[in-house]
Each structure stands twice: as C-alpha cells, then as structure tokens.
Amino acid sequence: MIQLRDIKKVFNAGRPNEFTALYGVSLDIDGGGLTVLKGPSGSGKTTLLSILGCMARPTAGRIRFKDLELTSLPERFLAATRRQSFGFIFQQLNLIKGITALDNVMLPAYPNGEKRSRIEARALALLDAFSLKHKAAANVEWLSGGEAQRVAIARALINDPDVIIADEPTAHLDSKLSLEFMETMQRLKLQGRTILIASHDPIAYDAPCVDRVIEMRDGVVIDENESA
C-alpha cells in the first residue's frame, strides 16, 4: 500500500543547525495491518510517520501510495490525498476548544464540499459508535481525557480513511485508557483499515493486535519484528 525508497529528511539544510532526521529509510507497508514505529525520542519515528502520512515531504527518496507517486505531487493534490485517504490522531489531540465535540469531528470533512447535513449525520453516527452521542453538544474542554481521545478518533474517521496515523497516542493516557485505545485500534484493523502508530510505550508496541514492530534509532531502521 505504501512504499518508501531511500527516504532522507534534513531539517534546516545549509544552516549551522542542520539536522538529518532520516538516513535512507526504505519500507513497504501492506494494507490492513497494524504497524508500530518504536524508538526513543530523537529516533526519527515521528518524522517517518509524518512522511508516511503525507504531512511532510522527504528531502530525498521516493514515496508511493497505492498506485500513486507522491514524491513530486503538487501540494493541492497531496493535500487532497491526505484528506481523503488518511486520518490523524495526534499526541496532543489538537481538539479545538470553545466548540462542541460534534463540530470537532465534522471539521476535516468540510473541505470535501459535502452538505453539512450529511457530514453531521456521519459525525453523530461516529460519536454514537464511541458511546459519545450524548456528549455531541458539549464543548471539548468539558470532556474527560478518555472522552476527548474518543472524539479525536472519531474525527480521524470522518472521511472514512484507508489509513489511520497515530503519533504517540498513549503518551498522556493512563494504563487503562491506553489499553482501551489499543482495543479500539484492533477494531479498526478488523474493519480493514491500515494502522500506523509511532510510540515508545510498551502498551502500544506489545499489544496483541500489533502485526509489525519497526524499531528505529538515530534515523535508521535497526530491527523489524512481525507477529506470527
């Protein structure tokens, strides 16, 4: 589904603070599985995840998603691919305070040009699936940590993406909520979605639902393990 070849990522190129985050990484990510990028802070896993999710461009190398060459795609087409095919769950959740849970879930769908009524119906169905329909009209700052996490997952699903991208999703959750998050990822995997997670949390990379762990350090892949 996603193919990376010789991916290099350099920040602040040509400046005194130039930093290379990735050194020639090549990977093939098949569709339908759950892959965890594992490694300490500074290993390059978040940078690699952002490139896999079309949120950043590599300095060098090639990216293919399905049959589409993404490397040199103009930004507006790349943005359309990102919006239609990828759903994102961020470490800080990035929910917008001052508006409701329902409005937060609906936001990523607005650029698609659908009628608001259709978007709202889909968002309510997602909130209901996560047992949050009764919180639809609540501002997100009034929600518990677990509720906010589920709103963020619902938002990631609003455009029915093929791929879910999650960056350190359990970093600010307790063990119980972290286990619940991975159970949710298992259900999404069983729906046929591809799940990509960057995490240094054993609850994430040791979860039974994980198919593949890619270990990174200093911008390179140092080990890969696949479940039997």
C-alpha positions, -999 to 999 in steps of 0.1 A, spaced: 0 0 0 28 25 10 63 21 -4 92 42 7 126 41 -10 158 57 3 140 83 23 162 111 37 149 140 57 171 170 65 159 200 86 175 235 83 196 224 53 227 245 48 224 262 81 246 259 112 218 239 129 213 215 100 199 182 113 194 149 95 164 130 109 162 101 85 190 84 66 179 64 36 149 46 50 132 20 28 99 3 38 69 -15 24 37 -11 44 10 -36 34 -27 -27 37 -49 -39 65 -23 -44 93 -12 -26 124 24 -14 124 42 4 153 73 25 148 92 21 180 121 41 193 133 67 218 129 104 214 150 116 185 150 82 167 132 96 137 99 77 142 77 108 143 94 122 112 90 89 94 53 88 104 47 123 91 62 113 57 41 81 56 10 102 63 19 128 36 22 155 62 59 162 53 79 158 22 113 139 22 145 157 13 154 128 -10 138 94 -19 106 82 -34 71 76 -19 43 56 -35 8 52 -21 -13 25 -38 -5 33 -75 2 70 -69 36 85 -69 35 111 -42 70 125 -41 66 153 -67 28 157 -64 18 194 -62 7 204 -27 -30 208 -35 -32 172 -49 -11 159 -20 -35 177 5 -64 161 -13 -48 126 -10 -40 133 27 -76 144 35 -93 116 16 -71 86 25 -55 94 59 -70 100 94 -48 115 121 -47 111 158 -22 135 174 -3 132 207 -18 165 219 -52 155 203 -54 191 188 -91 194 195 -104 229 192 -116 244 225 -147 265 226 -166 244 201 -185 212 205 -174 176 202 -197 173 172 -181 203 155 -146 190 161 -155 157 145 -170 174 115 -141 198 107 -119 176 85 -149 169 62 -158 205 53 -131 209 25 -147 180 6 -177 201 -3 -204 178 11 -237 191 25 -235 199 62 -264 176 69 -246 146 55 -214 154 74 -234 159 107 -252 126 103 -219 108 98 -203 126 127 -232 117 150 -230 81 139 -193 80 148 -199 96 182 -226 71 188 -202 42 179 -179 55 206 -207 59 231 -204 97 230 -236 108 212 -249 123 245 -217 145 245 -222 158 210 -232 193 222 -206 195 249 -175 217 244 -144 195 242 -128 212 272 -156 197 293 -148 162 284 -127 137 303 -94 125 289 -108 93 276 -138 111 261 -115 136 243 -94 107 230 -125 90 215 -136 123 199 -102 126 183 -105 90 170 -140 98 156 -126 130 139 -99 108 123 -126 86 108 -149 112 95 -137 109 59 -136 71 60 -98 69 55 -79 38 45 -51 46 68 -51 58 105 -19 76 116 -14 80 154 16 98 169 24 88 205 -14 84 211 -10 69 246 16 94 258 -9 114 280 -32 85 289 -31 62 320 -27 25 315 -64 18 315 -71 43 287 -40 32 268 -53 -4 267 -87 9 256 -71 29 228 -53 -2 215 -85 -22 217 -101 5 195 -72 2 171 -79 -36 170 -115 -30 160 -104 -5 133 -79 -30 119 -106 -57 117 -126 -33 96 -98 -35 71 -80 -2 79 -43 2 80 -30 15 113 4 32 117 15 42 152 47 59 165 52 51 201 78 43 228 51 29 251 51 -9 257 14 -9 259 13 1 223 41 -19 207 35 -51 228 -3 -51 222 -16 -84 208 -32 -66 179 1 -53 165 13 -71 134 46 -55 129 71 -35 151 97 -14 133 124 -3 157 143 29 149 173 47 163 193 77 150 172 80 119 176 44 106 156 12 110 176 -11 133 151 -40 136 118 -54 124 96 -79 140 64 -94 127 38 -114 146 33 -150 137 
